[in-house]
Amino acid sequence: MPTQLPLCPRCEEDWVHSYRFKDDGSTFSLCTECDSFWWPHDALEIPNPRFLDDVVAARLGVPGNPWSAREWAEAIEPVGEGC
């Protein structure tokens, strides 16, 4: 039986999915509706999310929008069922 994904506590518009960074395999949880981001040790609660753009910009050492010269698929990918 498939596991029920949690509803995003911030926007309540989409489910929180598992993703990973392609460069090192670090996993995280992401709401693709509002780009709320949680590391595995973070509780999925309203006060805890970071935002995907901020985390990616910090990892790449670029100020502002990290997507001006790249697309999501270049940096992150969904973690499939059972991974």
C-alpha atoms as one frame of an Amber mdcrd trajectory, in Angstrom:
protein
   0.000   0.000   0.000   1.482   3.413  -0.974   2.500   5.748   1.830   0.372
   8.873   2.114   2.504  11.938   1.462   2.211  14.781   3.965   0.377  17.919
   2.902   2.619  20.989   2.902   2.028  22.741   6.228   2.996  26.109   4.750
   0.782  26.410   1.669  -1.549  23.400   2.054  -1.688  23.292  -1.776   0.557
  20.302  -2.581   2.197  17.245  -1.072   5.710  17.218   0.353   7.926  14.966
  -1.785  11.414  13.530  -1.283  14.181  14.955  -3.496  17.962  14.799  -3.606
  20.787  16.944  -4.882  22.436  15.360  -7.902  25.953  16.438  -6.939  26.182
  14.593  -3.625  22.908  12.721  -3.110  21.839  14.770  -0.079  18.137  14.224
   0.443  15.494  16.732   1.462  11.747  17.249   1.420  10.166  19.760  -0.942
   6.775  21.229  -1.716   6.938  22.048  -5.421   3.976  24.408  -5.111   5.574
  26.923  -2.737   9.227  25.710  -2.839   9.316  25.075   0.908  12.369  22.958
   1.743  13.140  20.790   4.777  16.330  18.881   5.563  15.729  15.339   6.912
  16.315  16.459  10.523  13.720  19.277  10.252  10.153  18.703  11.428   7.614
  19.368   8.674   6.105  22.364  10.419   5.245  25.908   9.371   8.089  27.679
  11.234  10.788  25.317   9.936  10.938  25.500   6.129  13.727  27.046   4.184
  13.169  27.940   0.555  14.671  25.936  -2.271  16.133  28.994  -4.026  17.973
  30.079  -0.864  19.435  26.621  -0.206  20.548  26.112  -3.821  22.047  29.622
  -4.010  24.019  28.970  -0.800  25.249  25.559  -2.048  26.399  27.092  -5.326
  27.753  30.273  -3.759  25.653  32.522  -5.977  23.663  35.524  -4.765  19.988
  35.825  -5.622  18.231  33.566  -8.104  20.216  30.351  -8.657  18.011  29.359
 -11.599  18.999  32.156 -13.991  21.625  29.927 -15.639  20.295  26.446 -14.766
  17.123  24.403 -14.428  15.884  22.287 -11.528  16.705  19.069 -13.391  20.382
  20.052 -13.464  20.604  20.312  -9.678  17.882  18.188  -8.084  15.838  15.079
  -8.786  12.909  13.335  -7.132  13.628  10.306  -5.003  11.556   7.412  -6.333
   9.349   5.093  -4.334  11.379   2.758  -2.188  14.603   4.793  -2.438
